[in-house]
Amino acid sequence: MTDLRDQVVEDRGVIKKIQLIFPGYHGYRINEDLRDADIILKDELYKKMLDVISNLKTGEGSLVSSGQFKVLESIGVIRSRIQTVAEAVKHHGAGYSGISAPIKVDAKKISALYDLDMQIFDQIQNLQKGVNSFVQNCSSGNVNQDGIAGINNIISAISDLNSSRETLLYGGV
C-alpha cells in the first residue's frame, strides 16, 4: 500500500498551501494533513475487515451446503469479533492537533499512529490469508480447527495493536 501521507500532501489545495506560509498555521497544517492520512488509512482498514467478514459468510454457505453445522457457531463468533475490532479501528481517535487542544499531539505522534495503523494493515492481510485458506477448506468440505485458532489469534493481535493507540497518543493518561 502506498504511503497516504505523501498523497495527502500532494493533494493540498490553495488554502492549505497558503496556511503553510504563516508560522501559526504551518505546524497545524502539517499535523492535520498527517491526521487526514491516518483517517483515510483507518477507513481502508475497516473496508478490508468487512471484506473478510463477507468472505467468511461464503465459507458458512459452503458448510451449510455440505451439511456441516458444528463449526457454524465458531464462525459466527469470529465474524462478531472481526466486526467489533473493525468498528474499534474505524472509530478510534486520530489525535486532535488543533491550535488549542487540551493535550498536544505533534507530528511525531500522529506519524506514529499512522505507522501503528500500517502494522494493523499487515495483520489484516494475514487475516485475509487465513480466512481465504479456511474458506477454501470449507468449500472442499474440510474444517480445520487450527485455522479457526489462527484466525482468532490474528484478531487478538489486531485488537491489541489498536488498543495501544491510547498509550501512544496520551501516554496512558
N, C-alpha and C positions, 0 to 999 in steps of 0.2 A: 504494500500500500504506500502510495506517495505521501510525503510529509505535508499535511494540510496547512501547517503553519506558513510554509512558503507560498502556498496557493492563496491564502487569505491576504498576505502582504501584496502579492501581485494584483489582487482584485480590489485594492484600495481605490476609492473614488476621489474626486477632487477635494471634498470636505475633509476626508481623512488625511489626505496628503497635506492640506493646509494646517491641520491640527499638529502635525509633526514639526512644524516650524516654530510654534510657540512653546517656550520652555514649560509652562504649566500643563500643557496638554500632551507634550511629547511622550512622557512616560505612561500617561494614561492611555494614549492611543496604542502604544506597543502592547501594554498589558491587555487591553480589550481585544486586540487582534489575536493574541495568544489564546485568550479565553474563548473567543469565537471559534477558533480552530478546534479547541478541545470539545466544545459543544457539538460541532459538526461530527467529530470523531465519535462521540458518545451516541449520537443518533445512528450512525452507521453500525456501531456495535449492537445497538438494540435491534436493528433490522436483521442483522446476521443471526442473532439469537432467535428471533421469530422464525427465520428460515429453518433453523434447527428444529424448532417445535413442529413446523409443518412437515418436515422430513420424518419426525417420529410418528406423526399421525399416519403417514404412509406405511411405516412398519407395523403399526397397530392394525391397519386394514389387512395387511398380509397375514398377520397372526389370526385374525378373525376368520379370514377366508380359509385358512388351513385348519381351523378348529382348535387352535392352541390359545386357551384363555387364561392359563395360570399366570403368565407374566404381564398381562394387561394392566393389572394394578400397579406393578412396579414402573411400567412405562408412564402411567398416569402421574405417579409421584415425581418421576423425572421431569415430565413436562411442566408440572406445577413448580418445581424447584427452578427450572430454567426461566419460567415466566417471572417468578419472584425476583431472581437475580437480574434479569433483563430490566425490569422496572426500576430496581435499585440503581443499576448502572445509568440508565437514562435520566433519572431524576436526582442524582447526587449532585451536590453543589460543585460549581466550577470555580468558585473563589472570586468574590467581588473585588475588583481592583479600583473602585471609584476613588474620587478625589477625597472624600471624607468617610471612607469605610471604617467601621469600628475596629476591625483587625486588618492591617495592611497585608495584602497578598501581592508580592512583587513578581516580576517576570520570571525569576528563577523558580519560584514555587509553581507558577502556572505552567511553566515548561515541564517541571517535574510531574505535574498532574497529567499532562499530555503523554509523557513517557510512560507513566503508570497505565494509562489507557491503552497505549500500544502493547504493553505486556498483557493486558486483558484481551486485546485483539489476537495476540499469539495464542492465548489459551482458547479463545473461541474457535480459532482454526483447528486446534487439537480436538475440541468438542465436535466440530463438524466432521472431522475424520472418524472419530469414534462412533458417532451416530450413523454416519454413512455405512461403516462396516457392520454395525449392529443391524441396520435396516436391510442390508444385503443378506445377512444371515437369516433374518426373519422371512424374507421373500423366498429363501430356499428351504424354509421350514426348520431351521436350526436356531435355537435360542441359546445365546451364550451369556451365562450368568457373570462371567468375568468381564464381558463387555459392559454390562449394567454397572458393575462395581467401578470400572474405569471411567465411565461417563459421570457417575456420582462424584468421583474424586476430582475430575476436571471442574465440575460445577462448584465444588467446595473451593478449589483454587481460585476460580473467578470471583467468588463471593469474598474470599479473604483479601484478594488484591483490591477489590472495590472498597472493602471496609477500611483499608489502610489510608484512604483519602483523607479522613478526618485528622489523623495524626500528621499526615503530610501538610495539610492546609494550616491547621491550628496548633500543632504540637501537643495534641491530646487535651486541649482546653475544653 
